[in-house]
């Protein structure tokens, strides 16, 4: 009888744990849906919003770059903090509140100082929310389940961006651009509700750092120095970060600049066209993220990243050649391919490369910092290129930056291919029933 009671108790505990994991997975997907608009907020619409209020492309690019630099500086410390804290849910809640408040600053004033402050605050919040969600995902499903869950998370994230952009376009067209700020606030509140629905007990905070259950990490090192040591000690990660920096140097300015080019030429409504640029890209990203999950499991991450890098030169050529309302379809579809593939491949690849180190989120932050260097400089470079040389030349130059990414990725293929086989290896071990 006692044995039966023990078995029943163990079975009930296992069932409760399974239910908690299931709830956590659903909560993560819902969080990714709503945090998409909370993260982006007015971001994609900022260029045309400020353009309508008399700003030139150069200053618009500069203020976006200020935010990018702030986010870049904070990514490694944020990743280190996520590795060491067991309050990951509260990180998402606090950053969500800060992001919403920063967005409302733009409604209050469009002076350079206020806009710059808003962008800096939003970027700092964004630097923390990404590693926090990645850490929670890893803590819920573990290394073996990360590729599949992250793929689903990203698909929901892109769906949220698409829905948010569509609603923003309709609201902006119907009620004016300020209505977009209120939508971002509503999504922020819903994201906070979603993160609170994730059971705290479902998150294993050691596994969330990239440690095995019961494994102790080295808590004596952390912060920005440790993040870059992690990069420098790991050659594949260093190559990955450099290739991403070159890619984002060209990619970062493309979306807002293309919106300003078409709207400035009088070929599209400001709110609706900007919404379309986001919706097309995000619709493609949903499919691309699910495809990336499958390809990574079967062929590894190297091929996924190669295709993502190849999309940008073609995108720059099309954007520079066709500044037309219909050009949003091919130009933004290519954005969806590049960004959608990377949204799955980059976190998964870093998690594989640093598995067992206890420094997964510091590593994520270090890679984000280096790629953020490119992304933060891109709006300023693109804005001033457009102002001095015109939009056509600006797009051609921006697209060409990814050629360096392709050169690195192909040139170091022998080093990268084995390192990028992580998801493929996890899938193979899972089929054989071996521990991941």
Buried (B, 14 or more C-beta within 10 A) or exposed (E): EEEEEEEEEEEEEEEEEEEBBEBBBEBBBBBBBBBBBBBBBBBBBBBBBBBBEEBBBBBBBBBBBBBBBBBBBBBBBBBBBBBBBEBBBEBBBBBBBBBBBBBBBBBEEBEBEBBBBBBBBBBBBBBBBBBBBBBBBBBBBBBEBBBBBBBBBBBBBBBBBBBBBBBBBBBBBEEEBBBBBBBBBBBBBBBBBBBBBBBEEBBBBBBBBBBBEEEEBEEEBBBBEBBBBBBEEBBBBBBBBBBBBBBBBBBBBBBBBBBBBBBBEEBBBBBBBBBBBBBBBBBBBBBBBBBBBBBBBEBBBBBBBBBBBBBBBBBBBBBBEBBEBEBBBBBBBBBBBBBBBBBBBBBBBBBBBBBEBBBBBBBBBBBBBBBBBBBBBBBBBBBBBBBEEEBBEBBBBBBBBBBBBBEBBEEBEEEBBEBBBBBBBBBBEBEEEEEB
